[in-house]
């Protein structure tokens, strides 16, 4: 299964000290990759 996750290009992912949505995106992406999914961020 291929999964695409959209995130802001203005902020780094995972963020430092800001960006709750970027943090969620980062955690979700890392979890899916650990489980063997092909993820494009």
Phi, psi and omega in degrees: 000134176256135182232132175250133178237128181267139178214159180294139175271353181281338182237148178288153177234115006281153184282163173243113173068019179193179169071068181300325180289325177293325178295316178299315179300316180297312181296318179297314180298312181298320179295318179293320179296318178301329181271004173096008178278149175270113185243132173252125181252000000 
